[in-house]
Amino acid sequence: MWSGGPIEFDRVVPPSGNLMVCRRQSWVGTHRARMVAQIWADCDLIHVLIAGSRIKTVRSVDSPARQHRLHPVPRYVVRAARW
């Protein structure tokens, strides 16, 4: 069962370069299309990493209840947060 801490999952960058994560849209660039972005999110921040490098950090607008609905999501690879 999810304990209410940060979550981490992978998402493939679409051809448009726009990622929609936790109700926030982040543009990471069309040159990163089809790359796997690692997303780390808690109730305060969302970090987007590609190939181990942090690309973008934005404020989260999610509450713990909303994050609970994100975890577990079968189509994502979910891991324990390492931050």
Secondary structure, DSSP 8 states (H G I E B T S, - for coil): ---SS-EEEEEE--TT-EEEETTEEEE--GGGTT-EEEEEE-SSEEEEEETTEEEEEEE----HHHHHHHSS-TTS-EE----
